[in-house]
């Protein structure tokens, strides 16, 4: 999840856009956590492990993709006005 937030921050023009897009990632995870803790949603250990594995694979792919796409010169030239 953190790698996705870093990727978003590198691609958008301002910090407000990064906050808004970052909340789209964080809010569903917080919603799952709250619903699990209150008993509205009951996920077994196997389902939670599967979700964790999926998130880990997505995060690993994003780290690899972000490292391949990283261009320091373009990043600095878009941030300076």
C-alpha positions in Angstrom: 0.0 0.0 0.0 2.8 2.4 0.8 4.4 1.8 -2.6 1.1 2.8 -4.3 1.0 6.0 -2.2 4.6 6.8 -3.2 3.8 6.2 -6.9 0.7 8.5 -6.7 2.8 11.2 -5.0 5.4 11.1 -7.7 2.8 11.3 -10.5 0.4 14.1 -9.4 1.1 17.8 -9.5 0.2 18.8 -6.0 0.0 17.4 -2.5 -3.8 17.8 -2.3 -4.2 15.4 -5.3 -2.0 12.9 -3.5 -4.0 13.1 -0.3 -7.3 12.6 -2.2 -6.1 9.7 -4.2 -4.3 8.2 -1.2 -7.6 8.2 0.7 -9.1 6.0 -2.0 -6.6 3.4 -1.1 -6.8 3.7 2.6 -10.5 4.0 3.2 -11.5 0.5 1.9 -8.9 -1.1 4.1 -10.0 0.9 7.1 -13.6 -0.1 6.3 -12.6 -3.8 6.3 -10.8 -3.4 9.6 -13.7 -1.6 11.3 -16.3 -4.1 10.0 -14.2 -7.0 11.1 -13.7 -5.5 14.6 -17.4 -4.7 15.1 -18.6 -8.1 13.9 -20.4 -6.8 10.9 -18.1 -8.8 8.7 -16.5 -12.1 9.8 -13.4 -13.2 7.8 -11.7 -16.4 8.7 -8.0 -16.7 9.1 -7.7 -18.3 5.7 -9.5 -15.5 4.0 -7.4 -12.9 5.8 -4.2 -14.7 4.8 -5.4 -14.8 1.1 -6.2 -11.1 1.2 -2.7 -10.5 2.7 -1.0 -12.5 0.0 -2.9 -10.7 -2.7 -2.0 -7.3 -1.2 1.7 -8.4 -0.9 1.8 -9.5 -4.5 0.3 -6.2 -5.7 2.7 -4.3 -3.5 5.7 -6.2 -4.9 4.6 -5.6 -8.4 4.1 -1.9 -7.7 7.6 -1.6 -6.2 9.1 -3.2 -9.3 7.0 -1.1 -11.7 7.8 2.2 -9.8 11.5 1.4 -9.7 11.4 0.9 -13.5 9.5 4.1 -14.2 11.4 6.3 -11.8 13.0 9.3 -13.5 14.7 11.7 -11.2 15.0 14.5 -13.7 11.3 14.4 -14.7 10.2 14.2 -11.1 12.2 17.4 -10.2 11.2 19.3 -13.3 7.5 18.7 -12.7 7.7 19.8 -9.0 9.5 23.1 -9.6 7.3 25.9 -10.8 
